[in-house]
Amino acid sequence: MNGHAGVSVGVVGLGYVGLPLALAFVDAGYDVTGVDVSTERIEQLRAGDSYIKDVPDDVVDNAVEDGFEPTANYDALGNVDAISICVPTPLRKSGQPDVSHVIDATNRLATVLPTDCVVILESTVYPGATEEVVVEHLATSGWTVGENIFVAFSPERIDPGNESYDVTDIPKVIGGVTDACGDRAVALYEPVFEQTVRVSGSAEAEFVKLLENTFRSVNIGLINELALTADRMNVDIWDVINAAATKPFGYMPFYPGPGLGGHCIPIDPQQLSWRAKQQGFETRFIDLADRINRGMPEHVVDRIGALLNEDGVALLNADILLLGVAYKPNVSDTRESPALDIIELLRSRGVNIEYHDPHVSNIETDSWEYESVPLNVERLNGCDCAVIITDHDAIDIETIVETAPRVFDSRNATAEFKQLKHVQRL
């Protein structure tokens, strides 16, 4: 494989990971077929339309003109040289990793794969899953890994909304089930990515992704606990962090917030924790950080209640305007967003809720649904408290501070207004 036309690649799962990867393969000169179970997605891509914010329509349109073939038919992968699997791997309510999508994709592929094809799993999984799931299911269909089929793991490392790094700018970690598998996978990715980083095996590559996000989860848990401590001591944690960040060595700033969200940080450490428990080992740092981070929405609601109480306003029947419900700034993704838990808690306490988010038109669960309302002076004036959950660039913080009777800020977006009595920060 050398990255020139004639090398054909399949990408299974055309979500926020698979679609950018497929387009990167196209840009590298590969012939690319993308498979997704959603016929709606396939129709959009064939029309040159993107459903992912970070991927412009014209990039999709140009890729289709260059031969990119979106399809819902796995049979279209019968002659490819390599396949990247980019399907969801959520957690079940029990905390057990759900690899059913990986199993389904592998079983479908097993019946159409050509000999000597390279299969690379990109979905985040627990250490050992590539061998336990992909290799075992391929073996059941008669394939011999390392001889007539080659399997590797390469974790996705995309950061949605981050304009500083294109998908190909991020070093590509690769670990093969065998040395030959690793060789094939590296050969596939080297023409596409600025840098490839090979590790000794697929389990090491799986662990890399879990380490990266466990590092973030644990450190966010630590700073959230310190924020709770500082609140009890009447200490401004934001001033503390900013001062500590001036040290040029031995310190890396993390910031407190209303809780963790997104597709990785709340989920990935739990995959590692679950796997460790299978081996009879307790991951105490991971579990403690998870408990602290999951408790932050309740702390936010308690602080809102305390702010209202200072002016003799009860939380019951209060009119609360939530600002930003996506899990991070400038994206539309609400997966695992702390806003969901905050809404649940406020509802349980009889609060009247509205929200504004320029990126999220509606938000819902099985039991409730809200639509984003316009942000205007009348609405800000009429609420009892405006609560900043996600500090999107498009949200006018100054107008909020000037207009709302009370503001609770979980993101330090109001730092320049910290002297105002009606504004409180986490």
C-alpha positions in Angstrom: 0.0 0.0 0.0 1.5 3.3 -1.0 -1.3 5.8 -0.9 -1.7 6.0 -4.7 -4.9 5.4 -6.7 -5.6 1.8 -7.1 -5.5 1.0 -3.4 -9.0 0.6 -2.1 -10.2 1.2 1.4 -13.5 0.7 3.2 -14.7 2.6 6.2 -17.5 1.1 8.3 -19.4 3.7 10.3 -19.6 7.2 8.9 -20.1 9.3 12.0 -17.9 11.9 13.6 -14.9 9.5 13.4 -15.5 7.5 10.2 -16.5 10.3 7.9 -13.4 12.5 8.5 -11.2 9.4 8.2 -12.8 8.4 4.9 -12.3 11.9 3.5 -8.7 11.8 4.6 -8.2 8.5 2.8 -9.7 10.1 -0.3 -7.4 13.0 0.0 -4.4 10.6 0.2 -5.4 9.1 -3.1 -7.1 5.9 -2.0 -10.3 4.6 -3.6 -12.7 4.8 -0.7 -16.1 3.1 0.0 -17.9 4.2 3.1 -20.6 2.0 4.7 -23.2 3.1 7.2 -26.4 1.5 8.3 -28.2 4.8 8.1 -29.7 5.2 4.6 -30.4 8.9 5.5 -26.7 9.5 6.0 -25.9 7.7 2.7 -28.4 9.9 0.8 -27.0 13.1 2.3 -23.4 12.1 1.4 -24.3 11.2 -2.1 -25.9 14.6 -2.5 -22.7 16.2 -1.3 -24.2 17.3 2.1 -22.4 16.9 5.4 -24.2 16.2 8.7 -21.1 16.8 10.8 -20.3 20.4 11.7 -16.5 20.0 11.4 -16.9 18.7 7.8 -17.9 21.3 5.2 -20.4 20.4 2.5 -17.9 21.2 -0.3 -15.4 18.7 1.1 -18.0 15.9 0.9 -19.1 17.1 -2.5 -15.5 17.1 -3.9 -14.8 13.7 -2.4 -17.9 12.2 -4.1 -16.8 13.7 -7.3 -13.4 12.1 -6.8 -14.9 8.7 -6.4 -15.9 8.4 -2.7 -18.8 5.9 -2.6 -21.1 6.0 0.4 -23.4 2.9 0.6 -25.4 0.9 3.1 -24.3 -2.4 1.4 -21.5 -4.4 2.9 -21.1 -6.3 -0.3 -19.4 -3.2 -1.8 -16.4 -4.1 0.4 -15.7 -7.4 -1.4 -12.6 -6.1 -3.2 -11.0 -3.6 -0.8 -7.4 -3.8 0.4 -8.2 -2.5 3.9 -11.2 -1.7 6.2 -11.4 0.7 9.2 -14.2 0.0 11.6 -15.5 3.2 13.2 -18.8 2.2 15.0 -20.1 3.3 18.4 -19.0 1.5 21.6 -21.2 3.0 24.4 -21.6 1.7 28.0 -24.6 -0.3 29.0 -26.5 0.9 32.1 -24.7 -1.8 34.1 -21.3 -0.2 33.2 -20.3 -3.0 30.9 -18.9 -1.9 27.5 -21.3 -2.5 24.7 -19.4 -4.0 21.7 -22.5 -5.2 19.9 -21.9 -2.8 17.0 -18.3 -4.0 16.6 -19.6 -7.6 16.7 -22.2 -6.9 14.1 -19.8 -5.1 11.8 -17.2 -7.9 12.1 -19.8 -10.6 11.4 -21.0 -8.8 8.3 -17.4 -8.2 7.1 -16.4 -11.8 7.6 -18.7 -12.9 4.8 -17.4 -10.4 2.2 -13.7 -9.8 3.1 -11.2 -10.6 0.4 -8.0 -12.5 1.2 -5.1 -10.5 2.7 -7.4 -7.6 3.7 -6.3 -5.5 6.6 -9.0 -4.9 9.2 -8.4 -2.0 11.6 -10.7 -1.3 14.6 -10.8 2.4 15.5 -13.8 2.3 18.0 -12.7 2.8 21.6 -12.6 -0.5 23.4 -11.2 -2.1 26.6 -7.7 -3.7 26.4 -7.9 -7.0 24.7 -11.2 -6.4 22.8 -9.6 -6.4 19.3 -8.5 -10.0 19.9 -11.5 -11.1 21.9 -14.1 -9.6 19.6 -12.7 -9.0 16.1 -10.2 -11.8 15.8 -12.4 -14.4 17.5 -15.4 -13.6 15.2 -13.2 -13.7 12.1 -11.8 -17.0 13.2 -15.2 -18.4 13.6 -15.8 -17.7 9.9 -12.6 -19.5 8.9 -10.1 -16.6 8.7 -6.5 -17.0 10.2 -5.2 -13.7 11.5 -1.7 -12.9 10.4 -1.9 -15.3 7.5 -4.8 -14.6 5.2 -6.3 -11.7 7.1 -4.6 -9.0 9.1 -6.0 -7.2 12.2 -4.9 -4.1 14.1 -6.2 -1.5 16.4 -5.7 2.3 15.9 -7.6 4.6 18.4 -9.5 7.6 17.1 -8.2 10.8 18.6 -10.5 13.4 17.1 -11.4 16.4 19.2 -14.7 17.8 17.8 -14.7 21.6 17.5 -11.0 21.9 17.7 -9.9 23.9 14.6 -6.2 23.7 15.4 -5.8 20.1 14.4 -7.1 18.4 11.3 -7.6 14.6 11.6 -4.4 13.9 9.8 -2.4 16.3 12.0 -2.9 14.1 15.0 -0.3 11.3 15.3 -1.8 7.9 14.5 -1.2 5.2 17.1 -1.2 1.7 15.6 -0.9 -1.7 17.2 -1.1 -5.0 15.3 -2.4 -8.3 16.6 0.8 -9.8 15.1 3.9 -8.1 13.7 2.7 -8.7 10.2 -0.7 -7.1 11.0 1.1 -4.1 12.4 3.2 -3.8 9.3 0.1 -3.8 7.0 -1.7 -1.2 9.2 1.3 1.2 9.3 1.6 0.9 5.5 -2.0 1.9 5.1 -1.9 4.9 7.4 1.6 6.3 6.7 0.5 8.1 3.5 -2.4 9.6 5.2 -1.2 10.9 8.6 1.7 13.3 9.4 3.1 10.8 11.9 2.4 7.2 12.8 3.3 5.8 16.2 3.6 2.1 16.4 3.2 0.3 19.7 3.9 -3.4 20.5 0.4 -4.8 20.1 -3.3 -4.1 19.8 -3.8 -4.2 23.5 -1.2 -1.4 24.0 -2.9 0.7 21.3 -6.3 0.1 23.0 -4.8 1.2 26.4 -3.3 4.4 24.8 -6.8 5.9 24.2 -8.0 4.9 27.6 -4.9 6.4 29.3 -5.4 9.7 27.5 -9.0 10.1 28.6 -8.5 8.6 32.1 -5.7 11.2 32.6 -8.2 14.0 31.8 -11.0 12.5 33.8 -8.9 12.0 37.0 -7.4 15.5 36.8 -10.8 17.1 36.2 -12.1 15.1 39.1 -9.3 16.4 41.2 -9.9 20.1 40.3 -13.6 19.6 40.8 -13.0 18.3 44.3 -10.7 21.2 45.0 -13.4 23.6 43.7 -15.8 22.1 46.2 -13.2 22.5 48.9 -12.5 26.1 47.9 -16.2 26.9 47.9 -16.4 25.8 51.6 -13.4 27.9 52.4 -14.7 31.0 50.5 -11.6 30.8 48.3 -11.8 31.8 44.6 -10.6 28.6 42.8 -10.3 30.4 39.5 -7.8 32.9 40.9 -5.9 30.0 42.5 -5.7 28.1 39.2 -4.6 31.1 37.2 -1.8 31.8 39.6 -0.7 28.2 39.8 -0.6 28.1 35.9 2.2 30.7 35.9 4.6 28.0 37.2 6.7 27.0 34.1 7.2 23.4 35.2 5.6 20.7 37.2 2.0 21.9 36.8 -0.7 21.6 34.1 -3.9 23.6 34.6 -7.3 21.8 34.6 -10.5 23.6 35.2 -13.6 22.7 37.2 -17.0 22.6 35.6 -20.6 21.4 35.9 -19.7 17.8 35.1 -18.2 15.7 32.3 -19.7 15.2 28.9 -19.1 14.0 25.4 -18.3 10.7 23.7 -15.0 9.9 25.5 -14.1 11.3 28.9 -17.1 10.1 30.8 -17.1 6.7 29.1 -13.5 5.6 28.3 -12.2 5.3 31.9 -15.2 3.1 32.7 -14.1 0.7 30.0 -10.7 0.4 31.7 -12.3 0.2 35.2 -14.6 -2.6 34.0 -11.7 -4.5 32.4 -9.6 -4.1 35.6 -12.4 -5.5 37.7 -12.5 -8.6 35.5 -8.9 -9.1 36.4 -9.6 -8.7 40.1 -8.2 -5.2 40.4 -9.9 -2.1 41.7 -9.2 1.2 39.9 -9.7 3.5 42.8 -8.6 6.8 41.2 -10.9 6.2 38.2 -13.9 5.3 40.3 -13.4 8.2 42.7 -13.0 10.8 39.9 -16.1 9.4 38.3 -18.1 9.9 41.5 -16.9 13.4 42.0 -17.5 14.4 38.3 -21.0 12.9 38.3 -21.8 14.8 41.5 -21.0 18.2 40.0 -24.5 18.8 38.5 -26.0 18.5 42.0 -23.5 21.0 43.3 -24.5 23.4 40.5 -28.2 23.1 41.4 -27.4 23.6 45.1 -25.4 26.8 44.2 -28.3 28.1 42.1 -30.6 27.5 45.0 -28.3 29.3 47.4 -27.9 32.3 45.1 -31.7 32.6 44.8 -32.1 32.2 48.6 -29.8 35.2 49.2 -32.6 37.4 47.8 -35.4 35.4 49.3 -36.4 33.7 46.1 -37.4 30.0 46.4 -36.0 27.4 44.0 -39.5 25.9 43.7 -41.3 27.6 40.8 -38.3 29.7 40.0 -37.7 30.7 36.3 -34.3 29.4 35.3 -32.7 30.2 31.9 -29.9 27.7 31.1 -27.3 29.0 28.6 -25.6 26.3 26.6 -26.5 22.6 26.8 -23.9 21.0 24.5 -21.1 19.1 26.4 -18.4 21.6 25.3 -18.2 25.0 23.7 -19.0 25.6 20.0 -20.3 22.1 19.2 -23.8 20.7 18.9 -23.1 17.4 20.6 -25.2 16.8 23.8 -24.0 13.2 24.5 -23.4 12.8 28.2 -23.8 16.5 28.7 -24.0 17.6 32.3 -26.9 19.9 31.2 -29.1 16.7 31.0 -28.5 16.0 34.7 -28.9 19.6 35.7 -32.3 19.7 33.9 -33.4 16.5 35.6 -32.4 17.9 39.0 -34.1 21.2 38.4 -37.2 19.5 37.2 -37.3 17.3 40.3 -37.2 20.5 42.4 -40.2 22.2 40.6 -38.2 24.7 38.6 -39.5 26.3 35.4 -36.8 25.8 32.8 -35.9 27.4 29.5 -32.7 27.1 27.6 -30.8 28.9 24.9 -28.1 27.2 22.8 -27.1 28.5 19.3 -25.9 25.1 18.3 -28.6 22.8 19.8 -32.2 23.5 18.6 -33.8 20.9 20.8 -32.8 18.5 23.6 -34.8 15.6 24.9 -34.8 12.4 26.9 -37.5 9.7 27.2 -39.4 11.8 29.7 -39.1 15.4 28.5 -38.2 17.7 25.7 -37.2 21.4 25.4 -36.6 23.7 22.4 -34.0 26.4 22.4 -35.5 29.8 23.0 -34.2 33.1 21.5 -31.8 35.0 23.8 -33.2 38.5 24.3 -33.4 41.3 26.9 -37.0 40.4 27.8 -36.2 36.8 28.5 -33.1 37.6 30.5 -34.9 40.3 32.5 -37.8 37.9 33.2 -35.8 35.0 34.6 -34.9 34.6 38.2 -31.4 33.3 37.3 -29.4 32.8 34.2 -27.1 29.7 34.4 -24.1 29.4 32.1 -23.5 25.7 31.6 -21.6 25.9 28.2 -19.8 29.1 27.2 -20.3 29.1 23.5 -18.5 32.0 21.7 -21.8 33.0 20.2 -23.4 33.6 23.7 -23.1 37.3 24.7 -21.8 37.1 28.2 -21.7 40.9 28.8 -25.4 41.3 27.9 -26.3 38.4 30.2 -24.5 40.0 33.1 -26.0 43.4 32.4 -29.5 42.2 32.1 -30.2 39.0 34.1 -31.1 39.7 37.8 -28.8 36.8 38.9 -26.1 34.8 37.0 -24.5 31.6 38.0 -21.5 30.7 35.9 -20.1 27.2 35.9 -17.4 27.9 33.4 -15.7 31.2 34.6 -17.0 33.0 31.5 -17.9 36.0 33.7 -14.4 36.4 35.2 -14.2 40.1 34.4 -17.5 40.7 36.2 -16.6 38.8 39.4 -16.9 41.9 41.5 -20.7 42.1 40.8 -22.8 40.8 43.7 -25.5 39.2 41.4 -22.9 37.1 39.6 -21.5 34.0 41.1 -19.0 31.5 39.7 -18.5 27.8 40.4 
